[in-house]
Amino acid sequence: MDFEKNSQILKALGHPIRLKMAVMLIEDECCVTDVTNALDISQSTSSQHLGILKNAGVVSPQKYGTKTCYVVNNEAVKKIILLLLEENR
């Protein structure tokens, strides 16, 4: 087990805004503007949190011309989020 990597993932998911973003991005690819509008936060805040998620390996960017969208690309993260969602039903 890579404890350092897993710790970074859990740390990234430990912030409520980033956890909300991960839940959004597990189901559908979203762009910064979509995340900003859905969570009612500033674009700079969205970009900063998405950068943290990207650096932790939680999400990956998908480029479409000048537009960058994000999606959860980590299967372990998907399992963690689905478990959390199931526990909160």
HTML snippet that shows the backbone in 3Dmol.js (N, CA, C, O; Angstrom):
<script src="https://3Dmol.org/build/3Dmol-min.js"></script>
<div id="view" style="width:600px;height:400px;position:relative"></div>
<script>
const pdb = `
ATOM      1  N   MET A   1       0.842  -1.177   0.000  1.00  0.00           N
ATOM      2  CA  MET A   1       0.000   0.000   0.000  1.00  0.00           C
ATOM      3  C   MET A   1       0.886   1.239   0.000  1.00  0.00           C
ATOM      4  O   MET A   1       1.865   1.322   0.741  1.00  0.00           O
ATOM      5  N   ASP A   2       0.530   2.178  -0.829  1.00  0.00           N
ATOM      6  CA  ASP A   2       1.267   3.449  -0.885  1.00  0.00           C
ATOM      7  C   ASP A   2       0.614   4.431   0.095  1.00  0.00           C
ATOM      8  O   ASP A   2      -0.324   5.148  -0.254  1.00  0.00           O
ATOM      9  N   PHE A   3       1.130   4.447   1.326  1.00  0.00           N
ATOM     10  CA  PHE A   3       0.542   5.260   2.384  1.00  0.00           C
ATOM     11  C   PHE A   3       0.609   6.748   2.074  1.00  0.00           C
ATOM     12  O   PHE A   3      -0.322   7.487   2.393  1.00  0.00           O
ATOM     13  N   GLU A   4       1.682   7.191   1.465  1.00  0.00           N
ATOM     14  CA  GLU A   4       1.825   8.614   1.129  1.00  0.00           C
ATOM     15  C   GLU A   4       0.758   9.032   0.122  1.00  0.00           C
ATOM     16  O   GLU A   4       0.091  10.051   0.306  1.00  0.00           O
ATOM     17  N   LYS A   5       0.600   8.259  -0.924  1.00  0.00           N
ATOM     18  CA  LYS A   5      -0.387   8.568  -1.969  1.00  0.00           C
ATOM     19  C   LYS A   5      -1.809   8.536  -1.405  1.00  0.00           C
ATOM     20  O   LYS A   5      -2.606   9.440  -1.658  1.00  0.00           O
ATOM     21  N   ASN A   6      -2.114   7.496  -0.646  1.00  0.00           N
ATOM     22  CA  ASN A   6      -3.456   7.380  -0.069  1.00  0.00           C
ATOM     23  C   ASN A   6      -3.742   8.498   0.919  1.00  0.00           C
ATOM     24  O   ASN A   6      -4.870   8.982   1.007  1.00  0.00           O
ATOM     25  N   SER A   7      -2.728   8.904   1.658  1.00  0.00           N
ATOM     26  CA  SER A   7      -2.882  10.019   2.594  1.00  0.00           C
ATOM     27  C   SER A   7      -3.197  11.309   1.851  1.00  0.00           C
ATOM     28  O   SER A   7      -4.036  12.091   2.299  1.00  0.00           O
ATOM     29  N   GLN A   8      -2.535  11.542   0.721  1.00  0.00           N
ATOM     30  CA  GLN A   8      -2.787  12.737  -0.087  1.00  0.00           C
ATOM     31  C   GLN A   8      -4.215  12.736  -0.640  1.00  0.00           C
ATOM     32  O   GLN A   8      -4.872  13.776  -0.682  1.00  0.00           O
ATOM     33  N   ILE A   9      -4.681  11.578  -1.056  1.00  0.00           N
ATOM     34  CA  ILE A   9      -6.049  11.462  -1.569  1.00  0.00           C
ATOM     35  C   ILE A   9      -7.053  11.789  -0.469  1.00  0.00           C
ATOM     36  O   ILE A   9      -7.978  12.576  -0.675  1.00  0.00           O
ATOM     37  N   LEU A  10      -6.865  11.181   0.699  1.00  0.00           N
ATOM     38  CA  LEU A  10      -7.798  11.412   1.804  1.00  0.00           C
ATOM     39  C   LEU A  10      -7.742  12.860   2.282  1.00  0.00           C
ATOM     40  O   LEU A  10      -8.766  13.442   2.641  1.00  0.00           O
ATOM     41  N   LYS A  11      -6.556  13.432   2.286  1.00  0.00           N
ATOM     42  CA  LYS A  11      -6.409  14.841   2.670  1.00  0.00           C
ATOM     43  C   LYS A  11      -7.163  15.732   1.679  1.00  0.00           C
ATOM     44  O   LYS A  11      -7.853  16.667   2.084  1.00  0.00           O
ATOM     45  N   ALA A  12      -7.031  15.444   0.394  1.00  0.00           N
ATOM     46  CA  ALA A  12      -7.722  16.238  -0.628  1.00  0.00           C
ATOM     47  C   ALA A  12      -9.235  16.120  -0.468  1.00  0.00           C
ATOM     48  O   ALA A  12      -9.950  17.107  -0.635  1.00  0.00           O
ATOM     49  N   LEU A  13      -9.724  14.940  -0.149  1.00  0.00           N
ATOM     50  CA  LEU A  13     -11.160  14.727   0.011  1.00  0.00           C
ATOM     51  C   LEU A  13     -11.667  15.225   1.357  1.00  0.00           C
ATOM     52  O   LEU A  13     -12.877  15.272   1.580  1.00  0.00           O
ATOM     53  N   GLY A  14     -10.764  15.597   2.254  1.00  0.00           N
ATOM     54  CA  GLY A  14     -11.128  16.000   3.604  1.00  0.00           C
ATOM     55  C   GLY A  14     -11.767  17.373   3.717  1.00  0.00           C
ATOM     56  O   GLY A  14     -12.270  17.727   4.783  1.00  0.00           O
ATOM     57  N   HIS A  15     -11.759  18.146   2.655  1.00  0.00           N
ATOM     58  CA  HIS A  15     -12.376  19.478   2.674  1.00  0.00           C
ATOM     59  C   HIS A  15     -13.785  19.357   2.096  1.00  0.00           C
ATOM     60  O   HIS A  15     -13.963  18.727   1.054  1.00  0.00           O
ATOM     61  N   PRO A  16     -14.800  19.953   2.756  1.00  0.00           N
ATOM     62  CA  PRO A  16     -16.186  19.801   2.276  1.00  0.00           C
ATOM     63  C   PRO A  16     -16.415  20.217   0.822  1.00  0.00           C
ATOM     64  O   PRO A  16     -17.161  19.552   0.102  1.00  0.00           O
ATOM     65  N   ILE A  17     -15.791  21.294   0.387  1.00  0.00           N
ATOM     66  CA  ILE A  17     -15.975  21.730  -1.007  1.00  0.00           C
ATOM     67  C   ILE A  17     -15.383  20.706  -1.965  1.00  0.00           C
ATOM     68  O   ILE A  17     -15.998  20.371  -2.977  1.00  0.00           O
ATOM     69  N   ARG A  18     -14.202  20.211  -1.653  1.00  0.00           N
ATOM     70  CA  ARG A  18     -13.565  19.230  -2.542  1.00  0.00           C
ATOM     71  C   ARG A  18     -14.336  17.916  -2.555  1.00  0.00           C
ATOM     72  O   ARG A  18     -14.423  17.257  -3.591  1.00  0.00           O
ATOM     73  N   LEU A  19     -14.896  17.534  -1.412  1.00  0.00           N
ATOM     74  CA  LEU A  19     -15.703  16.311  -1.375  1.00  0.00           C
ATOM     75  C   LEU A  19     -16.954  16.490  -2.234  1.00  0.00           C
ATOM     76  O   LEU A  19     -17.340  15.576  -2.963  1.00  0.00           O
ATOM     77  N   LYS A  20     -17.582  17.651  -2.155  1.00  0.00           N
ATOM     78  CA  LYS A  20     -18.749  17.940  -3.004  1.00  0.00           C
ATOM     79  C   LYS A  20     -18.357  17.886  -4.481  1.00  0.00           C
ATOM     80  O   LYS A  20     -19.088  17.337  -5.306  1.00  0.00           O
ATOM     81  N   MET A  21     -17.203  18.457  -4.803  1.00  0.00           N
ATOM     82  CA  MET A  21     -16.728  18.429  -6.192  1.00  0.00           C
ATOM     83  C   MET A  21     -16.533  16.988  -6.657  1.00  0.00           C
ATOM     84  O   MET A  21     -16.947  16.626  -7.758  1.00  0.00           O
ATOM     85  N   ALA A  22     -15.908  16.178  -5.825  1.00  0.00           N
ATOM     86  CA  ALA A  22     -15.650  14.786  -6.197  1.00  0.00           C
ATOM     87  C   ALA A  22     -16.963  14.042  -6.419  1.00  0.00           C
ATOM     88  O   ALA A  22     -17.067  13.240  -7.347  1.00  0.00           O
ATOM     89  N   VAL A  23     -17.964  14.295  -5.581  1.00  0.00           N
ATOM     90  CA  VAL A  23     -19.266  13.659  -5.763  1.00  0.00           C
ATOM     91  C   VAL A  23     -19.862  14.082  -7.107  1.00  0.00           C
ATOM     92  O   VAL A  23     -20.387  13.249  -7.847  1.00  0.00           O
ATOM     93  N   MET A  24     -19.779  15.375  -7.418  1.00  0.00           N
ATOM     94  CA  MET A  24     -20.275  15.864  -8.714  1.00  0.00           C
ATOM     95  C   MET A  24     -19.550  15.198  -9.877  1.00  0.00           C
ATOM     96  O   MET A  24     -20.169  14.778 -10.855  1.00  0.00           O
ATOM     97  N   LEU A  25     -18.230  15.109  -9.752  1.00  0.00           N
ATOM     98  CA  LEU A  25     -17.399  14.651 -10.864  1.00  0.00           C
ATOM     99  C   LEU A  25     -17.331  13.136 -10.993  1.00  0.00           C
ATOM    100  O   LEU A  25     -16.802  12.620 -11.978  1.00  0.00           O
ATOM    101  N   ILE A  26     -17.857  12.428 -10.017  1.00  0.00           N
ATOM    102  CA  ILE A  26     -17.879  10.964 -10.127  1.00  0.00           C
ATOM    103  C   ILE A  26     -18.951  10.534 -11.129  1.00  0.00           C
ATOM    104  O   ILE A  26     -18.818   9.506 -11.794  1.00  0.00           O
ATOM    105  N   GLU A  27     -20.006  11.329 -11.227  1.00  0.00           N
ATOM    106  CA  GLU A  27     -21.119  10.968 -12.099  1.00  0.00           C
ATOM    107  C   GLU A  27     -21.005  11.567 -13.489  1.00  0.00           C
ATOM    108  O   GLU A  27     -21.478  10.983 -14.464  1.00  0.00           O
ATOM    109  N   ASP A  28     -20.375  12.738 -13.583  1.00  0.00           N
ATOM    110  CA  ASP A  28     -20.331  13.423 -14.865  1.00  0.00           C
ATOM    111  C   ASP A  28     -19.126  14.333 -14.944  1.00  0.00           C
ATOM    112  O   ASP A  28     -18.692  14.898 -13.941  1.00  0.00           O
ATOM    113  N   GLU A  29     -18.603  14.465 -16.115  1.00  0.00           N
ATOM    114  CA  GLU A  29     -17.509  15.387 -16.378  1.00  0.00           C
ATOM    115  C   GLU A  29     -18.057  16.812 -16.331  1.00  0.00           C
ATOM    116  O   GLU A  29     -19.087  17.103 -16.940  1.00  0.00           O
ATOM    117  N   CYS A  30     -17.377  17.693 -15.613  1.00  0.00           N
ATOM    118  CA  CYS A  30     -17.817  19.085 -15.493  1.00  0.00           C
ATOM    119  C   CYS A  30     -16.646  20.029 -15.726  1.00  0.00           C
ATOM    120  O   CYS A  30     -15.493  19.692 -15.455  1.00  0.00           O
ATOM    121  N   CYS A  31     -16.956  21.202 -16.226  1.00  0.00           N
ATOM    122  CA  CYS A  31     -15.961  22.245 -16.415  1.00  0.00           C
ATOM    123  C   CYS A  31     -15.941  23.150 -15.188  1.00  0.00           C
ATOM    124  O   CYS A  31     -16.837  23.084 -14.346  1.00  0.00           O
ATOM    125  N   VAL A  32     -14.934  23.983 -15.091  1.00  0.00           N
ATOM    126  CA  VAL A  32     -14.785  24.878 -13.942  1.00  0.00           C
ATOM    127  C   VAL A  32     -16.042  25.721 -13.757  1.00  0.00           C
ATOM    128  O   VAL A  32     -16.502  25.905 -12.630  1.00  0.00           O
ATOM    129  N   THR A  33     -16.598  26.228 -14.839  1.00  0.00           N
ATOM    130  CA  THR A  33     -17.801  27.053 -14.757  1.00  0.00           C
ATOM    131  C   THR A  33     -18.977  26.265 -14.188  1.00  0.00           C
ATOM    132  O   THR A  33     -19.750  26.793 -13.388  1.00  0.00           O
ATOM    133  N   ASP A  34     -19.114  25.010 -14.595  1.00  0.00           N
ATOM    134  CA  ASP A  34     -20.192  24.161 -14.077  1.00  0.00           C
ATOM    135  C   ASP A  34     -20.048  23.971 -12.569  1.00  0.00           C
ATOM    136  O   ASP A  34     -21.023  24.080 -11.826  1.00  0.00           O
ATOM    137  N   VAL A  35     -18.836  23.688 -12.129  1.00  0.00           N
ATOM    138  CA  VAL A  35     -18.563  23.486 -10.707  1.00  0.00           C
ATOM    139  C   VAL A  35     -18.822  24.775  -9.935  1.00  0.00           C
ATOM    140  O   VAL A  35     -19.444  24.762  -8.873  1.00  0.00           O
ATOM    141  N   THR A  36     -18.338  25.888 -10.482  1.00  0.00           N
ATOM    142  CA  THR A  36     -18.523  27.201  -9.849  1.00  0.00           C
ATOM    143  C   THR A  36     -19.996  27.500  -9.643  1.00  0.00           C
ATOM    144  O   THR A  36     -20.402  27.910  -8.556  1.00  0.00           O
ATOM    145  N   ASN A  37     -20.792  27.299 -10.669  1.00  0.00           N
ATOM    146  CA  ASN A  37     -22.224  27.581 -10.583  1.00  0.00           C
ATOM    147  C   ASN A  37     -22.953  26.613  -9.656  1.00  0.00           C
ATOM    148  O   ASN A  37     -23.808  27.028  -8.873  1.00  0.00           O
ATOM    149  N   ALA A  38     -22.624  25.340  -9.738  1.00  0.00           N
ATOM    150  CA  ALA A  38     -23.313  24.329  -8.930  1.00  0.00           C
ATOM    151  C   ALA A  38     -23.043  24.501  -7.435  1.00  0.00           C
ATOM    152  O   ALA A  38     -23.927  24.272  -6.609  1.00  0.00           O
ATOM    153  N   LEU A  39     -21.822  24.902  -7.093  1.00  0.00           N
ATOM    154  CA  LEU A  39     -21.463  25.027  -5.681  1.00  0.00           C
ATOM    155  C   LEU A  39     -21.552  26.459  -5.173  1.00  0.00           C
ATOM    156  O   LEU A  39     -21.317  26.717  -3.993  1.00  0.00           O
ATOM    157  N   ASP A  40     -21.890  27.391  -6.060  1.00  0.00           N
ATOM    158  CA  ASP A  40     -22.031  28.800  -5.713  1.00  0.00           C
ATOM    159  C   ASP A  40     -20.769  29.347  -5.032  1.00  0.00           C
ATOM    160  O   ASP A  40     -20.822  29.939  -3.955  1.00  0.00           O
ATOM    161  N   ILE A  41     -19.639  29.126  -5.703  1.00  0.00           N
ATOM    162  CA  ILE A  41     -18.349  29.624  -5.227  1.00  0.00           C
ATOM    163  C   ILE A  41     -17.681  30.376  -6.375  1.00  0.00           C
ATOM    164  O   ILE A  41     -18.114  30.280  -7.523  1.00  0.00           O
ATOM    165  N   SER A  42     -16.636  31.115  -6.064  1.00  0.00           N
ATOM    166  CA  SER A  42     -15.951  31.890  -7.104  1.00  0.00           C
ATOM    167  C   SER A  42     -15.164  30.964  -8.027  1.00  0.00           C
ATOM    168  O   SER A  42     -14.840  29.830  -7.673  1.00  0.00           O
ATOM    169  N   GLN A  43     -14.871  31.472  -9.206  1.00  0.00           N
ATOM    170  CA  GLN A  43     -14.107  30.677 -10.172  1.00  0.00           C
ATOM    171  C   GLN A  43     -12.702  30.397  -9.652  1.00  0.00           C
ATOM    172  O   GLN A  43     -12.167  29.308  -9.861  1.00  0.00           O
ATOM    173  N   SER A  44     -12.103  31.374  -8.979  1.00  0.00           N
ATOM    174  CA  SER A  44     -10.750  31.151  -8.454  1.00  0.00           C
ATOM    175  C   SER A  44     -10.758  30.084  -7.367  1.00  0.00           C
ATOM    176  O   SER A  44      -9.824  29.287  -7.277  1.00  0.00           O
ATOM    177  N   THR A  45     -11.800  30.061  -6.541  1.00  0.00           N
ATOM    178  CA  THR A  45     -11.918  29.031  -5.511  1.00  0.00           C
ATOM    179  C   THR A  45     -12.094  27.660  -6.155  1.00  0.00           C
ATOM    180  O   THR A  45     -11.477  26.685  -5.727  1.00  0.00           O
ATOM    181  N   SER A  46     -12.934  27.586  -7.181  1.00  0.00           N
ATOM    182  CA  SER A  46     -13.132  26.328  -7.906  1.00  0.00           C
ATOM    183  C   SER A  46     -11.822  25.827  -8.496  1.00  0.00           C
ATOM    184  O   SER A  46     -11.475  24.655  -8.352  1.00  0.00           O
ATOM    185  N   SER A  47     -11.108  26.708  -9.152  1.00  0.00           N
ATOM    186  CA  SER A  47      -9.840  26.329  -9.786  1.00  0.00           C
ATOM    187  C   SER A  47      -8.827  25.857  -8.762  1.00  0.00           C
ATOM    188  O   SER A  47      -8.112  24.881  -8.989  1.00  0.00           O
ATOM    189  N   GLN A  48      -8.767  26.551  -7.636  1.00  0.00           N
ATOM    190  CA  GLN A  48      -7.811  26.172  -6.588  1.00  0.00           C
ATOM    191  C   GLN A  48      -8.123  24.772  -6.052  1.00  0.00           C
ATOM    192  O   GLN A  48      -7.222  23.943  -5.920  1.00  0.00           O
ATOM    193  N   HIS A  49      -9.388  24.509  -5.744  1.00  0.00           N
ATOM    194  CA  HIS A  49      -9.763  23.200  -5.209  1.00  0.00           C
ATOM    195  C   HIS A  49      -9.609  22.097  -6.256  1.00  0.00           C
ATOM    196  O   HIS A  49      -9.182  20.990  -5.926  1.00  0.00           O
ATOM    197  N   LEU A  50      -9.950  22.385  -7.507  1.00  0.00           N
ATOM    198  CA  LEU A  50      -9.757  21.392  -8.563  1.00  0.00           C
ATOM    199  C   LEU A  50      -8.274  21.075  -8.748  1.00  0.00           C
ATOM    200  O   LEU A  50      -7.911  19.935  -9.035  1.00  0.00           O
ATOM    201  N   GLY A  51      -7.423  22.080  -8.584  1.00  0.00           N
ATOM    202  CA  GLY A  51      -5.978  21.855  -8.669  1.00  0.00           C
ATOM    203  C   GLY A  51      -5.489  20.917  -7.579  1.00  0.00           C
ATOM    204  O   GLY A  51      -4.643  20.058  -7.826  1.00  0.00           O
ATOM    205  N   ILE A  52      -6.017  21.079  -6.382  1.00  0.00           N
ATOM    206  CA  ILE A  52      -5.641  20.194  -5.272  1.00  0.00           C
ATOM    207  C   ILE A  52      -6.101  18.767  -5.560  1.00  0.00           C
ATOM    208  O   ILE A  52      -5.358  17.813  -5.330  1.00  0.00           O
ATOM    209  N   LEU A  53      -7.325  18.624  -6.062  1.00  0.00           N
ATOM    210  CA  LEU A  53      -7.834  17.293  -6.406  1.00  0.00           C
ATOM    211  C   LEU A  53      -7.008  16.664  -7.530  1.00  0.00           C
ATOM    212  O   LEU A  53      -6.733  15.464  -7.510  1.00  0.00           O
ATOM    213  N   LYS A  54      -6.626  17.465  -8.489  1.00  0.00           N
ATOM    214  CA  LYS A  54      -5.806  16.974  -9.606  1.00  0.00           C
ATOM    215  C   LYS A  54      -4.432  16.527  -9.106  1.00  0.00           C
ATOM    216  O   LYS A  54      -3.960  15.447  -9.464  1.00  0.00           O
ATOM    217  N   ASN A  55      -3.796  17.351  -8.283  1.00  0.00           N
ATOM    218  CA  ASN A  55      -2.459  17.015  -7.773  1.00  0.00           C
ATOM    219  C   ASN A  55      -2.469  15.770  -6.891  1.00  0.00           C
ATOM    220  O   ASN A  55      -1.468  15.059  -6.811  1.00  0.00           O
ATOM    221  N   ALA A  56      -3.590  15.506  -6.233  1.00  0.00           N
ATOM    222  CA  ALA A  56      -3.707  14.316  -5.389  1.00  0.00           C
ATOM    223  C   ALA A  56      -4.060  13.071  -6.199  1.00  0.00           C
ATOM    224  O   ALA A  56      -4.062  11.960  -5.667  1.00  0.00           O
ATOM    225  N   GLY A  57      -4.358  13.256  -7.479  1.00  0.00           N
ATOM    226  CA  GLY A  57      -4.703  12.118  -8.324  1.00  0.00           C
ATOM    227  C   GLY A  57      -6.159  11.705  -8.221  1.00  0.00           C
ATOM    228  O   GLY A  57      -6.518  10.585  -8.585  1.00  0.00           O
ATOM    229  N   VAL A  58      -7.002  12.607  -7.725  1.00  0.00           N
ATOM    230  CA  VAL A  58      -8.427  12.308  -7.584  1.00  0.00           C
ATOM    231  C   VAL A  58      -9.161  12.536  -8.908  1.00  0.00           C
ATOM    232  O   VAL A  58     -10.001  11.726  -9.299  1.00  0.00           O
ATOM    233  N   VAL A  59      -8.849  13.622  -9.590  1.00  0.00           N
ATOM    234  CA  VAL A  59      -9.489  13.953 -10.863  1.00  0.00           C
ATOM    235  C   VAL A  59      -8.440  14.122 -11.948  1.00  0.00           C
ATOM    236  O   VAL A  59      -7.258  14.328 -11.673  1.00  0.00           O
ATOM    237  N   SER A  60      -8.899  14.031 -13.174  1.00  0.00           N
ATOM    238  CA  SER A  60      -8.005  14.325 -14.292  1.00  0.00           C
ATOM    239  C   SER A  60      -8.710  15.297 -15.229  1.00  0.00           C
ATOM    240  O   SER A  60      -9.925  15.234 -15.416  1.00  0.00           O
ATOM    241  N   PRO A  61      -7.924  16.198 -15.814  1.00  0.00           N
ATOM    242  CA  PRO A  61      -8.505  17.170 -16.745  1.00  0.00           C
ATOM    243  C   PRO A  61      -8.673  16.565 -18.135  1.00  0.00           C
ATOM    244  O   PRO A  61      -7.876  15.737 -18.576  1.00  0.00           O
ATOM    245  N   GLN A  62      -9.721  17.000 -18.801  1.00  0.00           N
ATOM    246  CA  GLN A  62      -9.970  16.625 -20.187  1.00  0.00           C
ATOM    247  C   GLN A  62     -10.063  17.933 -20.968  1.00  0.00           C
ATOM    248  O   GLN A  62     -10.919  18.765 -20.670  1.00  0.00           O
ATOM    249  N   LYS A  63      -9.202  18.127 -21.954  1.00  0.00           N
ATOM    250  CA  LYS A  63      -9.175  19.362 -22.739  1.00  0.00           C
ATOM    251  C   LYS A  63     -10.077  19.245 -23.960  1.00  0.00           C
ATOM    252  O   LYS A  63     -10.063  18.249 -24.685  1.00  0.00           O
ATOM    253  N   TYR A  64     -10.863  20.302 -24.160  1.00  0.00           N
ATOM    254  CA  TYR A  64     -11.715  20.438 -25.347  1.00  0.00           C
ATOM    255  C   TYR A  64     -11.484  21.841 -25.890  1.00  0.00           C
ATOM    256  O   TYR A  64     -12.216  22.773 -25.555  1.00  0.00           O
ATOM    257  N   GLY A  65     -10.482  21.984 -26.712  1.00  0.00           N
ATOM    258  CA  GLY A  65     -10.111  23.309 -27.211  1.00  0.00           C
ATOM    259  C   GLY A  65      -9.595  24.155 -26.059  1.00  0.00           C
ATOM    260  O   GLY A  65      -8.600  23.803 -25.425  1.00  0.00           O
ATOM    261  N   THR A  66     -10.262  25.262 -25.785  1.00  0.00           N
ATOM    262  CA  THR A  66      -9.846  26.136 -24.680  1.00  0.00           C
ATOM    263  C   THR A  66     -10.541  25.770 -23.372  1.00  0.00           C
ATOM    264  O   THR A  66     -10.245  26.340 -22.322  1.00  0.00           O
ATOM    265  N   LYS A  67     -11.445  24.837 -23.444  1.00  0.00           N
ATOM    266  CA  LYS A  67     -12.242  24.436 -22.285  1.00  0.00           C
ATOM    267  C   LYS A  67     -11.609  23.221 -21.608  1.00  0.00           C
ATOM    268  O   LYS A  67     -11.224  22.261 -22.276  1.00  0.00           O
ATOM    269  N   THR A  68     -11.503  23.270 -20.275  1.00  0.00           N
ATOM    270  CA  THR A  68     -10.979  22.145 -19.512  1.00  0.00           C
ATOM    271  C   THR A  68     -12.073  21.624 -18.596  1.00  0.00           C
ATOM    272  O   THR A  68     -12.642  22.374 -17.802  1.00  0.00           O
ATOM    273  N   CYS A  69     -12.361  20.345 -18.711  1.00  0.00           N
ATOM    274  CA  CYS A  69     -13.352  19.701 -17.859  1.00  0.00           C
ATOM    275  C   CYS A  69     -12.636  18.656 -17.003  1.00  0.00           C
ATOM    276  O   CYS A  69     -11.541  18.206 -17.341  1.00  0.00           O
ATOM    277  N   TYR A  70     -13.262  18.283 -15.903  1.00  0.00           N
ATOM    278  CA  TYR A  70     -12.646  17.359 -14.958  1.00  0.00           C
ATOM    279  C   TYR A  70     -13.576  16.187 -14.702  1.00  0.00           C
ATOM    280  O   TYR A  70     -14.798  16.308 -14.794  1.00  0.00           O
ATOM    281  N   VAL A  71     -12.969  15.044 -14.377  1.00  0.00           N
ATOM    282  CA  VAL A  71     -13.720  13.837 -14.049  1.00  0.00           C
ATOM    283  C   VAL A  71     -12.896  13.041 -13.036  1.00  0.00           C
ATOM    284  O   VAL A  71     -11.666  13.064 -13.074  1.00  0.00           O
ATOM    285  N   VAL A  72     -13.586  12.334 -12.122  1.00  0.00           N
ATOM    286  CA  VAL A  72     -12.893  11.452 -11.185  1.00  0.00           C
ATOM    287  C   VAL A  72     -12.361  10.272 -11.987  1.00  0.00           C
ATOM    288  O   VAL A  72     -13.119   9.566 -12.652  1.00  0.00           O
ATOM    289  N   ASN A  73     -11.063  10.071 -11.916  1.00  0.00           N
ATOM    290  CA  ASN A  73     -10.423   9.021 -12.706  1.00  0.00           C
ATOM    291  C   ASN A  73      -9.834   7.921 -11.826  1.00  0.00           C
ATOM    292  O   ASN A  73      -9.206   6.995 -12.339  1.00  0.00           O
ATOM    293  N   ASN A  74     -10.024   8.007 -10.541  1.00  0.00           N
ATOM    294  CA  ASN A  74      -9.399   7.105  -9.596  1.00  0.00           C
ATOM    295  C   ASN A  74     -10.456   6.134  -9.058  1.00  0.00           C
ATOM    296  O   ASN A  74     -11.411   6.544  -8.397  1.00  0.00           O
ATOM    297  N   GLU A  75     -10.274   4.859  -9.347  1.00  0.00           N
ATOM    298  CA  GLU A  75     -11.268   3.851  -8.952  1.00  0.00           C
ATOM    299  C   GLU A  75     -11.406   3.745  -7.434  1.00  0.00           C
ATOM    300  O   GLU A  75     -12.511   3.530  -6.936  1.00  0.00           O
ATOM    301  N   ALA A  76     -10.319   3.889  -6.697  1.00  0.00           N
ATOM    302  CA  ALA A  76     -10.390   3.836  -5.233  1.00  0.00           C
ATOM    303  C   ALA A  76     -11.233   4.995  -4.702  1.00  0.00           C
ATOM    304  O   ALA A  76     -12.026   4.818  -3.777  1.00  0.00           O
ATOM    305  N   VAL A  77     -11.062   6.171  -5.284  1.00  0.00           N
ATOM    306  CA  VAL A  77     -11.841   7.336  -4.880  1.00  0.00           C
ATOM    307  C   VAL A  77     -13.324   7.108  -5.184  1.00  0.00           C
ATOM    308  O   VAL A  77     -14.188   7.448  -4.375  1.00  0.00           O
ATOM    309  N   LYS A  78     -13.610   6.538  -6.338  1.00  0.00           N
ATOM    310  CA  LYS A  78     -15.003   6.238  -6.678  1.00  0.00           C
ATOM    311  C   LYS A  78     -15.624   5.319  -5.633  1.00  0.00           C
ATOM    312  O   LYS A  78     -16.761   5.532  -5.213  1.00  0.00           O
ATOM    313  N   LYS A  79     -14.881   4.298  -5.212  1.00  0.00           N
ATOM    314  CA  LYS A  79     -15.383   3.363  -4.205  1.00  0.00           C
ATOM    315  C   LYS A  79     -15.608   4.058  -2.868  1.00  0.00           C
ATOM    316  O   LYS A  79     -16.610   3.807  -2.197  1.00  0.00           O
ATOM    317  N   ILE A  80     -14.681   4.931  -2.477  1.00  0.00           N
ATOM    318  CA  ILE A  80     -14.815   5.670  -1.217  1.00  0.00           C
ATOM    319  C   ILE A  80     -16.065   6.534  -1.250  1.00  0.00           C
ATOM    320  O   ILE A  80     -16.849   6.535  -0.301  1.00  0.00           O
ATOM    321  N   ILE A  81     -16.253   7.266  -2.337  1.00  0.00           N
ATOM    322  CA  ILE A  81     -17.411   8.161  -2.445  1.00  0.00           C
ATOM    323  C   ILE A  81     -18.707   7.378  -2.470  1.00  0.00           C
ATOM    324  O   ILE A  81     -19.669   7.748  -1.798  1.00  0.00           O
ATOM    325  N   LEU A  82     -18.742   6.307  -3.233  1.00  0.00           N
ATOM    326  CA  LEU A  82     -19.956   5.487  -3.277  1.00  0.00           C
ATOM    327  C   LEU A  82     -20.270   4.904  -1.908  1.00  0.00           C
ATOM    328  O   LEU A  82     -21.437   4.830  -1.526  1.00  0.00           O
ATOM    329  N   LEU A  83     -19.251   4.489  -1.162  1.00  0.00           N
ATOM    330  CA  LEU A  83     -19.452   3.983   0.194  1.00  0.00           C
ATOM    331  C   LEU A  83     -20.022   5.075   1.107  1.00  0.00           C
ATOM    332  O   LEU A  83     -20.947   4.826   1.880  1.00  0.00           O
ATOM    333  N   LEU A  84     -19.466   6.279   1.010  1.00  0.00           N
ATOM    334  CA  LEU A  84     -19.967   7.392   1.811  1.00  0.00           C
ATOM    335  C   LEU A  84     -21.411   7.720   1.447  1.00  0.00           C
ATOM    336  O   LEU A  84     -22.236   7.960   2.329  1.00  0.00           O
ATOM    337  N   LEU A  85     -21.713   7.731   0.170  1.00  0.00           N
ATOM    338  CA  LEU A  85     -23.081   8.013  -0.269  1.00  0.00           C
ATOM    339  C   LEU A  85     -24.045   6.950   0.240  1.00  0.00           C
ATOM    340  O   LEU A  85     -25.152   7.268   0.675  1.00  0.00           O
ATOM    341  N   GLU A  86     -23.631   5.707   0.186  1.00  0.00           N
ATOM    342  CA  GLU A  86     -24.469   4.596   0.652  1.00  0.00           C
ATOM    343  C   GLU A  86     -24.702   4.693   2.166  1.00  0.00           C
ATOM    344  O   GLU A  86     -25.809   4.443   2.642  1.00  0.00           O
ATOM    345  N   GLU A  87     -23.680   5.049   2.903  1.00  0.00           N
ATOM    346  CA  GLU A  87     -23.793   5.157   4.360  1.00  0.00           C
ATOM    347  C   GLU A  87     -24.692   6.311   4.784  1.00  0.00           C
ATOM    348  O   GLU A  87     -25.238   6.295   5.888  1.00  0.00           O
ATOM    349  N   ASN A  88     -24.851   7.309   3.922  1.00  0.00           N
ATOM    350  CA  ASN A  88     -25.639   8.482   4.271  1.00  0.00           C
ATOM    351  C   ASN A  88     -27.059   8.445   3.715  1.00  0.00           C
ATOM    352  O   ASN A  88     -27.755   9.460   3.719  1.00  0.00           O
ATOM    353  N   ARG A  89     -27.480   7.302   3.246  1.00  0.00           N
ATOM    354  CA  ARG A  89     -28.863   7.172   2.729  1.00  0.00           C
ATOM    355  C   ARG A  89     -29.797   6.787   3.827  1.00  0.00           C
ATOM    356  O   ARG A  89     -30.995   6.630   3.591  1.00  0.00           O
TER     357      ARG A  89
END
`;
const viewer = $3Dmol.createViewer("view");
viewer.addModel(pdb, "pdb");
viewer.setStyle({}, {cartoon: {color: "spectrum"}});
viewer.zoomTo();
viewer.render();
</script>
